[in-house]
Amino acid sequence: MEHEVLVVGAGVAGLACARALADAGRRVAVFERARGVGGRCATRRVDGQPVDHGVPFLHGGEPAFVAAVEAALGDDLGRGWPATVEGDGVPCRPAAFEAGSARWAPRAGVNAFPKALAAGLDVGCGVEVVAMHATDGGARLEVVARDGTTAAARTVVLATHLRATTTLLATVDPRPPAVAALAPLLALVATAPCLAVIARYPADAPAPASDVVWPADGPVATLVHDTAKRGPGARRVLVVQATAAWSRAHVETPPEAWSRALLRAAAAVFGAWVEAPDHVEPHAWRGARVVEGTELAAPVVAAWPGGARVGLCGDAFDARGGVEGAWHAGRALAARLVAVPSGPA
């Protein structure tokens, strides 16, 4: 079956865009480099137990987004988590704790939301798109995967993190002025890395007094008692996330070294036992977090004279940022693509 739209990236923005396009009757395929969908809405299983090692919980206040999240999560809402917080540090998204904002931490993990968005869509995981070029006089765009396979459509949506989007746009040939102008536009958005550590502990490990701690200083930005989301019988698991500055300084060093340093810093908050996990998994999120306040106002569309189009969306394209911003950006781009059908300029 020939597709009308190809979406590169199966994070929340790409899936929200693809879902809205499919609901509008468009034939859509989604390509994702990773083994599963969700992007930073990431849930890893440690001996079968879900652990959120990217976004620790979902939050938002706009009614359509709230309705979408609650419809996706069904009975597994985990509404109001974290219930107990401490520390004088600043949360990644302070708006999550403002009046009118809802919070959710499903027992199955935050990845349940993007999984629900992906249900019924044509999603290919493990497909890394590495190049894109115009064909048929600029009437269609062809994307090329690392394994050499190709696919083509009138419209391509890039919903990857900004570094990947910029790299992919640099491969475009031919590149009309409207497409060439996208790179300097993306350069206006600032991103930051985040180093994270999953640490699991023996059954007799103490229970932290708080669900989440935001230390005021040091290398740790967020200390999450992930077990508090999982219910009775769950093993003790902490997720430690580093500050942007500390992550930037250590992202190229061996994971074993920065993992130990983050656990040592976390031990200063929860106690010496934190330095003695029985299982550790480090994860480096490189450039996935958009610095608050540098987001663009709306998704972007650029066209070839022959009518082919490339659209950009993600949390960098909505002032709300985060998961809520990504969802809105994906939906907004889909609405724009539907409202203005592709065709010769």
VOVEXVO-61245 format. One record per residue: residue number from 1; x, y, z of N, C-alpha, C, O in turn; chain. Coordinates in pm, whole numbers. Each point is the difference from the previous one (the first is absolute). Layout:
<recs>
REC   k    n.x    n.y    n.z   ca.x   ca.y   ca.z    c.x    c.y    c.z    o.x    o.y    o.z c
REC NUM      X      Y      Z      X      Y      Z      X      Y      Z      X      Y      Z A
...
</recs>
This chain:
<recs>
REC   k    n.x    n.y    n.z   ca.x   ca.y   ca.z    c.x    c.y    c.z    o.x    o.y    o.z c
REC   1     85   -119      0    -85    119      0     88    125      0     96      8     77 A
REC   2   -127     86   -161     76    124     -6    -50     94    110   -120     15     20 A
REC   3    215     47     49    -35     90    109      0    145    -47     77     38    -88 A
REC   4   -163     41    147     -5    143    -30     97     78     87     54    103    -42 A
REC   5    -30   -152    166     88     69     94     92   -102     65    -45   -107     42 A
REC   6    173    141    -32     96    -78     76     41     82    121     39    116    -13 A
REC   7    -48   -175    131     39     67    124    127    -66     51      4   -121     21 A
REC   8     99    202      0    128    -51     51      8     39    148     12    118     33 A
REC   9    -19   -217     53      4     24    144   -131    -39     65   -105     57    -31 A
REC  10    110   -153    123   -121    -48     68      0     40    147    -39    -78     86 A
REC  11     82    203    -60    -24     57    132   -145     50      5    -78    -27    -91 A
REC  12     44     98    196   -138     46     15    -40     92   -114   -113     -9    -49 A
REC  13    202     99      5    -36     93   -107    -28    -74   -130   -103     23    -65 A
REC  14    193   -113     25    -19    -73   -124   -125    -86      3    -73     -8    -98 A
REC  15     49    -58    212   -118    -86     10   -128     81      4   -101    -40    -59 A
REC  16    103    154    129   -120     84      3    -32     52   -139   -117      7    -39 A
REC  17    221     30    -37    -19     46   -137    -55   -112    -87    -97     19    -74 A
REC  18    160   -135     82    -44   -113    -82   -142    -43     36    -79    -33    -88 A
REC  19     48     33    218   -135    -38     45   -104     95    -58   -104    -45    -49 A
REC  20    131    176     56    -95     99    -52    -14    -11   -151   -111     14    -53 A
REC  21    221    -38    -17     -6    -15   -146    -78   -125    -38    -82      3    -92 A
REC  22    105   -113    163    -73   -124    -28   -148     18     27    -84    -49    -75 A
REC  23     51    119    184   -140     25     32    -68     86   -106   -122     -7    -19 A
REC  24    203     89    -52    -53     84   -107     -2    -73   -135    -33     59   -103 A
REC  25     68   -188    105     -8    -79   -120    126     -7    -83     -3    -53   -112 A
REC  26    114    105    164    125     -5    -76     70   -134     23    -11    -59    107 A
REC  27     82     12   -208     77   -124     10    139     36     51     77     69    -67 A
REC  28    -45   -117    186    120     44     72     85   -120     41    -53   -104     40 A
REC  29    185    119    -52     95    -96     55     96     74     92     39    113    -27 A
REC  30      0   -179    136     90     60     98    126    -85      8     -7   -123      8 A
REC  31    124    190     -9    128    -68     14     68     46    129      7    120     27 A
REC  32     42   -214     51     64     31    127    133    -73     11      7   -121    -22 A
REC  33     99    196     55    134    -58     11     10   -100    115     67   -102    -14 A
REC  34   -132    130    125     11    -85    119    -84   -126    -15    -74    -18    -97 A
REC  35     87    -70    196    -73   -127     -3   -147     16     37    -80    -89    -26 A
REC  36     45    203     86   -139     22     40    -37    146    -14     86     84    -27 A
REC  37   -212    -53     46    -49    136    -15     14     76    131     19    -59    107 A
REC  38    -30    192   -116    -12     80    121    103    107     23    -29     97     70 A
REC  39    150   -110   -126    103    100     26     32      6    148     27   -103     62 A
REC  40    -29    225     -3     32     15    142   -113    -45     92     18     -7    121 A
REC  41   -134    -24   -178   -103    -72     78     42   -146      1    -65    -85    -59 A
REC  42    175     59    127     68   -129    -10    -20    -82    127     21     50    111 A
REC  43    -61   -175   -129    -16    -92    112     81   -125    -29    -29    -73    -95 A
REC  44    129     48    176     82   -119    -14    -43   -103    104    -42     37    110 A
REC  45     51   -164   -144    -35   -105     96    128    -59     60     89    -44    -72 A
REC  46    -84     44    203    111    -59     74    -54   -125     68    -72      9     99 A
REC  47    109   -125   -153    -56   -127     47   -153      5      5    -63    -48     94 A
REC  48      6    107   -199   -145      4    -13    -69    118     65   -118     23    -25 A
REC  49    189     54    107    -60    114     69     19    127    -83    113     32    -37 A
REC  50   -221     42      8     15    124    -78     78    105     78    -15     14    121 A
REC  51    101     59   -193     75    112     58      1    112   -102     42    -19   -114 A
REC  52    -87    137    154      1    118    -88    134     70     14     29     58    104 A
REC  53     54    -63   -209    134     59     11     16    127    -83    110     54    -10 A
REC  54   -219     -7    -50      2    128    -69    -92     96     74     37     53    105 A
REC  55   -156    -31   -159   -101     81     69    -51    -79    121    -49   -111    -18 A
REC  56     58    165    139    -43    -77    118   -152     -8     17    -51    -93     62 A
REC  57    -21    191   -116   -146     -1      6    -52     93   -110     72     85    -51 A
REC  58   -198   -103     16    -66     84   -100    -74    113     71    -45    -16    113 A
REC  59     33    129   -179    -76    110     60    -51     93   -108     54      5   -110 A
REC  60   -160     68    142    -55     96    -93   -130     57     52    -60    -54     93 A
REC  61     17    163   -154   -123     64     45   -100     32   -109   -116     27     29 A
REC  62    161    -29   -156    -91     34   -108   -102   -113    -16     39   -117     -8 A
REC  63   -169    149      2   -104   -105      5     14   -109   -104    -22   -117     32 A
REC  64     59    150   -156     10   -104   -103    113    -96     32    -13   -121    -22 A
REC  65    124    172     72    112    -87     37    -37    -87    119     30   -120      1 A
REC  66    -93    178     98    -43    -77    117    -91   -114    -43     15   -113     46 A
REC  67   -109    144   -134    -93   -103    -47     73   -109    -76    -32   -118     14 A
REC  68    131    156    -95     75    -98    -78     81    -93     90      2   -121    -21 A
REC  69     63    177    122     80    -82     92    -90    -96     77     30   -118     11 A
REC  70   -140    169     42    -85    -84     84    -71   -107    -83    -26   -110     50 A
REC  71     -7    141   -176    -57   -103    -87    103   -108    -30    -33   -119     -6 A
REC  72    158    161    -14    106    -96    -32     33    -90    118     25   -119    -19 A
REC  73    -24    174    140     43    -76    118   -113    -84     59     27    -97     71 A
REC  74   -151    132   -100   -111    -78     51     -5     -2    152     -4    105     63 A
REC  75      4   -224     -5     -9    -12    146    135     17     70      6     11    122 A
REC  76    102     -8   -200    135      7     58     52    144     -6     96     29    -71 A
REC  77   -162     60    145     33    142    -10    116     41     90     85     79    -41 A
REC  78    -80   -131    163    101     47     95    -11    149     20    102     70      8 A
REC  79   -224    -21      2    -23    145      5     57     60    128    -12    -58    108 A
REC  80     75    175   -121     49     75    116    140    -33     45     47     53    100 A
REC  81     22   -143   -174    138    -35     38     97     96    -68    -20     34   -116 A
REC  82    125     11    185     41    -34    136    -85     71    105    -36    117    -14 A
REC  83      5   -190    119    -81     55    108     85     70    104    -44     97     62 A
REC  84    167   -146    -42     91     59     99    129     41    -70     67    -82    -62 A
REC  85    -34    208     74    120     53    -64     78     83    101    -57     52     96 A
REC  86    187    -41   -118     81     84     87    118     54    -79     26    -40   -113 A
REC  87     46    132    176    116     62    -64    -29    139    -49   -114     34    -33 A
REC  88    218     47     29    -13    139    -43     42     21   -145      5    113    -48 A
REC  89     26   -224    -22     35     11   -141   -125     27    -84   -112     -4     50 A
REC  90    135     31   -178   -110     36    -90    -35   -119    -88     88    -54    -68 A
REC  91   -214     10     68    -41   -109    -90     25     37   -145      4    118    -35 A
REC  92     13   -219    -51     18     24   -142   -116     81    -57     21     91    -81 A
REC  93   -143   -123    125   -120     71    -44    -78     45    124    -90    -71     44 A
REC  94    122    189     12    -69     46    121   -151      9    -17    -74    -12     98 A
REC  95     26     34   -221   -143     14    -24    -78   -125     40   -121      6     21 A
REC  96    190   -120    -10    -68   -124     38    -64      9    138    -91    -76     31 A
REC  97    139    169     52    -49     10    136    -84    126     22    -31     36    114 A
REC  98     -5     29   -223    -87    117     10   -146    -43      6    -35   -109    -44 A
REC  99    -48    196     97   -144    -28      6    -53    -23   -141     33     74    -93 A
REC 100   -116   -176     78    -59    -30   -130     78    -98    -83    -46    -40   -107 A
REC 101    163     -1    153     79    -98    -74    -19   -138     63      9    -17    121 A
REC 102    -37    -82   -206    -15   -137     46    132    -75    -16     82     35    -85 A
REC 103    -61   -139    169    120    -83     -9    -41   -147     -1    -95    -39     68 A
REC 104    168    -41   -146    -31   -142    -10    130    -81      3    100     40    -61 A
REC 105   -102   -153    131    114    -92      3    -57   -142     -2    -11    -63    106 A
REC 106    -25     11   -222    -60   -134     -8     94   -109     49    121      9    -18 A
REC 107   -179   -112     80     82   -111     49     75    -67   -114    112    -48     19 A
REC 108   -172     44   -136     65    -64   -116    115     83    -54     77    -49    -83 A
REC 109    -64    175    127    106     88    -48    -54    106    -94   -105    -18    -63 A
REC 110    176    130     53    -46    111    -83     -4    -37   -148    -68     66    -78 A
REC 111    140   -171     39     -2    -44   -138   -137    -50    -44    -24    -17   -119 A
REC 112    -67     -6    214   -136    -42    -34    -71    104    -85    -84    -35    -83 A
REC 113    118    162    101    -66    106    -79     40     -7   -147    -89    -10    -85 A
REC 114    219     15     50     33    -12   -143    -40   -135    -59    -34     -7   -118 A
REC 115     37    -99    196    -44   -129    -52   -147      6    -42    -38    -58   -103 A
REC 116    -44    127    181   -141     13    -35    -16     85   -126    -85    -30    -84 A
REC 117    166    135     70     -5     82   -122     37    -82   -123    -55     22   -108 A
REC 118    146   -116    125     51    -78   -114    -94   -113    -41     14    -55   -109 A
REC 119   -110     20    196    -87   -115    -28    -72     18   -134    -67    100    -22 A
REC 120     82   -199    -66    -68      3   -129     73     73   -110    -40     -7   -115 A
REC 121    149     77    149     78     71   -102    102    -96    -63     37   -102     59 A
REC 122      8    137   -178    105    -75    -70    134     52     49     54     95    -56 A
REC 123      1   -158    160    124     46     63    109   -104    -22    -18   -118     31 A
REC 124    130    162    -85    116    -87    -16    110     41     94     62    105    -20 A
REC 125    -34   -186    123    107     31     94    130    -64    -48     -2    -95    -78 A
REC 126    114    147    125    130    -49    -44     35     45   -140     84    -62    -66 A
REC 127   -148    168     19     25     54   -134     59    139     15    -72     94     34 A
REC 128    202    -79    -59     66    129     14      8     68   -135     72    -46    -89 A
REC 129   -144    155     72      4     77   -124    124     88      2     20     77     94 A
REC 130     63    -88   -198    128     71     -2     12    102   -112     94     78     -1 A
REC 131   -188    -77    -94      9     95   -111   -139     23    -57    -91    -80     17 A
REC 132     78    192    -87   -127     35    -62     30     83   -125     86     87      4 A
REC 133   -156   -113   -114     18     81   -119   -129      8    -78    -89    -84     14 A
REC 134     80    187    -98   -119     22    -81      8    -82   -128    107    -18    -57 A
REC 135   -222    -30     13     -9    -74   -125   -114     57    -84    -76     84     47 A
REC 136     65   -132   -170   -110     41    -89    -12    152    -11   -109     56      7 A
REC 137    225      9    -23     -2    145    -15    -45     74    125    -55    110    -10 A
REC 138     76   -170    125    -41     65    125   -145    -26     36    -56     67     86 A
REC 139     -6   -166   -151   -139    -34     31    -10    -99    116   -105     -9     64 A
REC 140    214    -65    -37      1   -101    106    133      5     73    101     47    -53 A
REC 141   -103    -98    176    121    -11     80     26   -147     28    -91    -76     35 A
REC 142    217     36    -50     39   -136     29     90      0    122     95     79      8 A
REC 143   -124   -167     88     86    -15    117     76   -131    -14    -51    -98    -52 A
REC 144    175    100    102     89   -115    -13     40    -45    140     50     80     79 A
REC 145    -71   -208    -49     38    -56    129    144    -48     -3     58    -17   -107 A
REC 146     -2     -4    223    140    -43      9     24   -132    -72    108    -23    -53 A
REC 147   -209    -64     51     17   -129    -68    -22      8   -150      3   -102    -69 A
REC 148    -25    224     17    -15     20   -143   -143     -1    -51    -23     36   -116 A
REC 149    -71    -75    198   -139      1    -45    -50    143    -14     49     91     67 A
REC 150   -145    -71   -155    -52    134    -27   -153      0      6    -64   -105    -12 A
REC 151      8    223     30   -144     22     -8    -20    143    -47     84     86     25 A
REC 152   -194    -60    -93    -24    133    -55   -144     42     23    -90    -83      8 A
REC 153     68    214      3   -133     56     18      3    148    -37    106     59    -17 A
REC 154   -223     -1      4     -8    143    -29     46     84    118     54    110    -17 A
REC 155    -76   -163    138     33     76    121     81    -85     96    -32   -117     22 A
REC 156    137    175     35     80    -64    104     -4     87    124     25    121     -8 A
REC 157    -55   -180    122      3     69    129    123    -45     76     22   -120     18 A
REC 158     57    215     28    117    -30     83    -36     34    145    -19    116     35 A
REC 159      9   -219     47    -38     16    139    106    -61     91    -32    -57    104 A
REC 160    157     69   -146    113    -50     79     53    112     89    -46    114    -10 A
REC 161    143   -145     97     60    108     78     80     90    -93     36    -40   -111 A
REC 162     -9    162    154     48    104    -91    131    -34    -68     20     33   -116 A
REC 163     71    -98    188    127    -32    -61    -19    -96   -118     62     17   -104 A
REC 164   -149   -117    122    -27    -94   -108    -72     68   -116     28    -29   -116 A
REC 165   -120    119    148    -73     72   -105     95     86    -82     -7      0   -123 A
REC 166     96     72    190     96     86    -70     92    -84    -88     29     38   -114 A
REC 167     17   -151    166     87    -88    -78    -72    -53   -123     58     -5   -108 A
REC 168   -183    -34    123    -76    -54   -112    -28    107   -104      7    -27   -119 A
REC 169    -40    147    162    -25    109    -95    125     32    -82    -11     43   -115 A
REC 170    128    -63    174    124     29    -72     23    -97   -116     80     28    -89 A
REC 171   -150   -142     90     15    -97   -109    -93     29   -118     15    -59   -107 A
REC 172   -109    150    126   -103     24   -101     60     53   -129     81     93      2 A
REC 173   -121   -152   -113     48     43   -132   -109    -31   -103    -49   -113     -4 A
REC 174      9    210    -79     38    140      8    -67     70    118    -99    -47     55 A
REC 175    157    162    -16    -46     70    119    -45    141    -37     84     89    -14 A
REC 176   -215    -68     -4    -48    135    -34     22     97    116     23    -44    112 A
REC 177    -30    175   -137     25     99    105    -86    -19    126     48     20    111 A
REC 178   -174    -60   -130    -88    -17    117     51   -110     92    -15      8    122 A
REC 179     75   -112   -180     53   -110     80    136     38     59     29    -33    115 A
REC 180     53    103   -192    131     45     49    -15     93    121     87      5     86 A
REC 181   -199     67    -81    -21     96    109    -36    -68    131     -3     65    105 A
REC 182    -25   -196   -108    -39    -68    123    116    -16     98    -21      8    121 A
REC 183    141    -30   -171    115    -23     89     26    119     92     11    -19    121 A
REC 184     -1    143   -174     21    113     92   -118     22     95     19     52    111 A
REC 185   -138    -90   -153   -115     11     90     15    -95    117    -23     38    115 A
REC 186     62   -162   -142     17    -99    106    114     38     94     -1    -37    117 A
REC 187     99    110   -168    114     40     82    -42     94    113     75     20     95 A
REC 188   -194     39   -105    -49     89    104    -44    -76    125    -13     59    108 A
REC 189    -12   -188   -123    -48    -82    112    118    -61     74     90    -58    -62 A
REC 190    -89     71    193    108    -57     81    -44   -133     60   -113    -15     47 A
REC 191    203    -82    -51    -28   -131     61    108    -32    102    109     57     -2 A
REC 192   -141   -150     90     95    -39    104     -3   -151     17   -106    -62    -11 A
REC 193    221      2     39      3   -145     28    -48    -27    142     -8     90     82 A
REC 194    -22   -215    -56    -35    -42    136     52   -142     21    -42    -93    -68 A
REC 195    133     79    163     50   -132     37    -89    -58    109    -31     67     98 A
REC 196     -9   -192   -117    -92    -63     95     52   -137     42     65    -70    -78 A
REC 197    -95     32    201     41   -130     53   -121    -68     61    -70     58     84 A
REC 198     44   -182   -127    -96    -88     66     78    -83    102     98    -65    -36 A
REC 199   -141     67    160     68    -78    105   -104    -81     78    -93     56     59 A
REC 200    111   -189    -59    -89    -88     75     73    -51    124    122    -16      0 A
REC 201   -199    -11    107     60    -33    129    -56   -130     58   -107    -46    -42 A
REC 202    178    -12    136    -50   -121     68   -133     26     69    -38    114     24 A
REC 203    -32   -221      7   -135     11     56     -3     74    133   -102     58     36 A
REC 204    214    -60     39      1     65    132     44    146     -7     25     60    104 A
REC 205    -15     -3   -222     40    140    -12   -107     91     60   -119    -30    -12 A
REC 206    159    140     75    -99     90     61    -92     62   -104     32      4   -119 A
REC 207   -147     43    164    -93     70    -87     20    150     17    -15     51    110 A
REC 208     50     21   -218     15    146     11   -130     65     46   -109    -51    -26 A
REC 209    123    163     94   -117     68     55    -78     77   -106   -117     32     20 A
REC 210    182     -2   -134    -64     81   -103     -3    -72   -133     86    -84    -29 A
REC 211   -186    116    -53     -7    -58   -135    106     59    -91     62    -72    -79 A
REC 212    -42    203     90     97     70    -85     72    104     84    -61     67     83 A
REC 213    191    -53   -106     80    105     64     69     80   -109     56    -55    -95 A
REC 214    -60    189    110     75     90    -88    106     71     85    -28    103     61 A
REC 215    151   -157    -59    105     64     81     30    142    -48    -12     30   -119 A
REC 216     50     55    211     26    140    -34    136     19    -65     20     97    -73 A
REC 217     75   -190     99    132     14    -60     60   -139    -23    -60   -100     38 A
REC 218    176     96   -100     64   -127    -31    -37    -50   -138    -69     69    -74 A
REC 219    114   -189     39    -20    -51   -137   -139    -55    -27    -37    -18   -116 A
REC 220    -42    -10    221   -131    -63    -20   -108    105    -18    -17     90     82 A
REC 221    -57   -103   -193   -115     89    -23   -127    -58     59    -78     70     63 A
REC 222     59   -202    -84   -123    -65     44     33   -138     54     72    -77    -63 A
REC 223   -126     46    179     19   -131     62   -139    -61     17    -82     49     78 A
REC 224     56   -158   -151   -134    -57     -7     -4   -135     70     80    -89    -28 A
REC 225   -175     74    121    -27   -130     60   -101    -70    -90   -121      9     22 A
REC 226    170    -77   -124    -87    -57   -102    -93   -107     56   -111    -17    -49 A
REC 227    156    -54    150    -81   -107     60   -133     53     52    -99    -74      2 A
REC 228     95    199     39   -122     58     56   -114      2   -101   -116     18     37 A
REC 229    148    -36   -166   -103     -1   -104    -52   -140    -28   -102    -15    -68 A
REC 230    168    -87    117    -23   -135    -50    -94    -87     82    -47   -102    -49 A
REC 231     18    140    171    -94    -80     77     68   -107     85    123    -11     -2 A
REC 232   -202    -68     76     55    -99     94     87   -104    -71    -28    -42   -113 A
REC 233    136      2    183     87   -106    -50    110     46    -94     83    -82    -40 A
REC 234    -80    209      4    104     48    -92    133     12     71      6     37    118 A
REC 235    103    -67   -190    136     16     55     34    147     11    -54     83    -74 A
REC 236    145    -50    167     42    139     19     84     45   -119    105    -59    -27 A
REC 237   -149    162    -43     71     54   -115      2    152      9   -103     64     23 A
REC 238    220     -7    -42     16    145    -11     43     34   -142     67    -79    -67 A
REC 239   -108    197     22     50     55   -126     62    136     33    -66     89     53 A
REC 240    194    -76    -85     74    122     28     27     71   -132     58    -59    -91 A
REC 241   -100    185     81     23     79   -122     89    118     33    -23     71     98 A
REC 242    125    -49   -180     97    106     25    -47    134    -55    -87      7    -86 A
REC 243    146     99    138    -29    133    -53     53     13   -142     86    -78    -43 A
REC 244   -137    176    -30     45     20   -138    148     34     -5     73    -52    -85 A
REC 245    -27    140    176    141     40     -2     91   -119     30    102    -19    -67 A
REC 246   -137    -59    167     83   -115     37     -3   -105   -111    102    -62    -31 A
REC 247   -217     41    -28    -12    -95   -111     86     42   -117     69    -83    -61 A
REC 248    -71    210     30     79     51   -112    150    -22     25     75    -30    -93 A
REC 249    -34     45    216    142    -14     34     45   -146      2    119    -27    -14 A
REC 250   -211    -67     31     38   -141     19    -54    -95   -104     26   -120      7 A
REC 251   -100    170   -104    -68    -90    -94     96    -84    -83    -37   -107    -47 A
REC 252    159    154     28     97    -75    -80     92    -87     86     90    -65    -53 A
REC 253   -111     63    184     82    -83     87    -65   -138     16   -118    -15    -31 A
REC 254    192    -86     78    -57   -135     13   -123     -3     90      2     60    108 A
REC 255   -108   -128   -150   -122     -6     81     23    -53    141    -67     43     95 A
REC 256    161   -136    -79     27    -55    133     43    110     96    -37     -1    117 A
REC 257    116     96   -168     52    107     85   -111     97     40    -15     32    118 A
REC 258    -63     14   -215   -103     98     37   -116    -64     76    -67     66     78 A
REC 259     43   -196   -101   -103    -69     78     38     -1    148    -83     30     87 A
REC 260    210    -66    -57     45     -4    139     -9    138     64    -40     13    115 A
REC 261     78     89   -191     -3    136     55   -142     44     31    -24     65    102 A
REC 262    -72    -99   -188   -139     39     26    -58    -76    118    -76     58     79 A
REC 263    109   -186    -65    -49    -76    115     61     52    129    -66      2    104 A
REC 264    191     40   -110     64     57    119    -72    128     42    -24     24    119 A
REC 265    -12     58   -218    -72    124     31   -140    -30     52    -49     69     89 A
REC 266    -16   -171   -144   -133    -38     47      4    -54    142    -95     17     77 A
REC 267    205    -82    -41     15    -55    134      2    111    105    -40    -21    115 A
REC 268     85    138   -154      0    112     93   -141     45     34    -22     68    101 A
REC 269    -75   -107   -184   -139     37     24    -75   -112     72    -69     26     99 A
REC 270     83   -152   -147    -80   -110     52     76    -92     97    -63    -78     72 A
REC 271    195     88    -68     76    -84     91    104    -85    -71     -6    -16   -122 A
REC 272    101    -38    196    114    -72    -57    -42   -123    -80     71    -41    -92 A
REC 273   -186    -19    125    -46   -120    -70    -16     22   -151      5    -96    -77 A
REC 274    -25    220     36    -22     32   -143    122    -37    -84    -13    -25   -120 A
REC 275    132     22    181    121    -32    -76     22   -150    -17    101    -42    -56 A
REC 276   -196    -40    105     19   -146     -9   -118    -68    -69    -64    -86     60 A
REC 277     33    123   -185   -108    -69    -72     45   -138    -44    120    -27     -8 A
REC 278   -216    -61    -20     37   -131    -55    -17     -5   -152     28   -102    -63 A
REC 279    -74    214      6    -13      9   -145      2    147    -40    -69     83     59 A
REC 280    151    -51   -161     14    138    -46    -10      4   -152     61    -82    -70 A
REC 281   -138    178     18     -8     23   -144     12    150    -27    -90     75     36 A
REC 282    199    -31    -98     13    141    -36    -64     27   -136     -8    -89    -85 A
REC 283    -38    210     66    -55     39   -130     32    147    -23    -27     85     85 A
REC 284     84    -55   -202     33    138    -36   -102     52   -100     -7    -46   -114 A
REC 285    -73    142    157    -91     69    -90     76    119    -59     29     97     70 A
REC 286      3   -106   -198     85    103    -64    -88    100    -76    -55    -32   -105 A
REC 287     44    151    159    -71    105    -73   -148    -20    -12    -64     64    -84 A
REC 288      6   -153    166   -143    -27    -14    -86    101     73   -118     15    -31 A
REC 289    176     55    127    -78     96     80     15    140    -57    112     50    -14 A
REC 290   -224     13    -20      1    137    -51      2     95    119    -80    -14     93 A
REC 291    171    110    -96     11     97    109   -125     88      1    -36     61   -101 A
REC 292    -28    -56    217   -126     73     11     19    146    -38     95     65     45 A
REC 293   -185    -15   -127      6    139    -44     64     18   -137     -7    109    -57 A
REC 294     69   -215      3     59     11   -134    -85    -70   -106     40     -7   -117 A
REC 295   -158    -44    156    -86    -67    -97    -48     99   -107    -15    119     26 A
REC 296     -9   -171   -146    -60     79   -107   -151      4     20    -56    -79     76 A
REC 297     -9    173   -146   -142     23     26    -91   -106    -58   -109    -23     53 A
REC 298    151    -43   -161    -90    -92    -69     81    -93    -89    116     29    -30 A
REC 299   -176   -140    -14     68    -87    -97     30     75   -129    -57    106    -27 A
REC 300    148   -163    -52     48     65   -121    -24    -90   -120     15   -122     10 A
REC 301    -52    181   -123    -16    -73   -125     78     73   -109    -10    122    -12 A
REC 302     87   -197    -67     72     56   -115    -32    -86   -122    -18   -121     12 A
REC 303     10    185   -130    -44    -71   -120     99     13   -114     77     95     -8 A
REC 304    -80   -194    -81     73      3   -126    -92     59   -108   -122     -9     13 A
REC 305    178     68   -117    -84     53   -108    -94   -105    -61   -107     33    -49 A
REC 306    149   -160     54    -83   -105    -55   -114    -44     90    -84    -80    -41 A
REC 307     80    132    165   -111    -29     90     32    -89    117    -80    -10     93 A
REC 308    196    -56    -92     37    -81    116     21     90    121     39    116    -13 A
REC 309    -65   -172    131     12     81    122     73    -76    110     -8   -122      9 A
REC 310     80    197     73     57    -54    122    -53     83    116      1    123     -4 A
REC 311    -49   -193    107    -52     68    119     82    -39    122     45   -114     11 A
REC 312    -26    207     80     76    -24    122    -89     20    121    -72     99      8 A
REC 313     77   -193     86    -75     16    125     76    -68    113     95    -75    -23 A
REC 314   -137    103    143     65    -53    120    -19     97    113    -66    103    -16 A
REC 315    124   -134    134    -17     91    113     71    133    -19    -21     93     77 A
REC 316    105    -83   -181     66    127    -30    -91     94    -78     38    114    -26 A
REC 317   -158   -160    -11    -87     79    -86   -132     36     67   -101     19    -67 A
REC 318    103     -9    197   -117     44     76     49     60    130     86    -58     67 A
REC 319   -138    174    -30     50     73    117    -19    -77    129     69     27     98 A
REC 320   -163   -123    -94    -20    -78    122    115    -95     27     25    -35    115 A
REC 321     46     -7   -219    111    -92     15    -40   -133     59   -118    -24     27 A
REC 322    215    -63     -6    -24   -128     63    -95    -88    -80    -20     21   -119 A
REC 323    -37   -120    187    -90    -95    -66   -126     69    -49    -47    -27   -111 A
REC 324     -8    116    192   -121     71    -43     27     84   -124    -80      2    -93 A
REC 325    194     69     92     35     79   -117     22    -85   -123    -41     37   -110 A
REC 326    105   -153    129     23    -91   -112   -132    -48    -60    -15     -4   -122 A
REC 327    -79    -32    208   -131    -47    -47    -72    109    -79    -53    -25   -108 A
REC 328     52    146    164    -66    111    -69     68     31   -133    -68     27    -99 A
REC 329    201    -30     97     72     30   -124    -31   -102   -108    -20     36   -116 A
REC 330     15   -164    154    -34   -103    -97   -138     18    -56    -22    -12   -121 A
REC 331    -73     41    208   -138     22    -44    -12    125    -86    -73      1   -100 A
REC 332    144    105    138     -7    123    -77     57    -18   -140    -54     53    -97 A
REC 333    165   -127     86     57    -25   -131    -95    -83    -86    -16     29   -119 A
REC 334    -45   -130    177    -95    -82    -75   -115     85    -52    -41    -14   -116 A
REC 335    -12    103    200   -111     87    -43     42     89   -116    -77     23    -93 A
REC 336    199     26     99     49     85   -109     17    -78   -129    -34     50   -107 A
REC 337     86   -170    116     20    -83   -119   -133    -40    -63    -11     -7   -122 A
REC 338    -88    -18    204   -133    -36    -51    -69    120    -63    -67    -12   -102 A
REC 339     82    128    166    -68    120    -49     54     50   -132    -73     58    -81 A
REC 340    203    -82     58     64     46   -125     58   -122    -69    114    -37     26 A
REC 341   -191    -27   -115     50   -119    -69    125     31    -80     17    111    -49 A
REC 342     72   -212     37    122     21    -78    -34     11   -147    -97    -58    -49 A
REC 343    178    134    -20    -19     18   -144    101     97    -54     71     62     79 A
REC 344    -61    -46   -208     98     93    -57    -17    140     54   -112     49     13 A
REC 345    224     16     18     -6    135     54    -43     99   -108    -10    120     28 A
</recs>
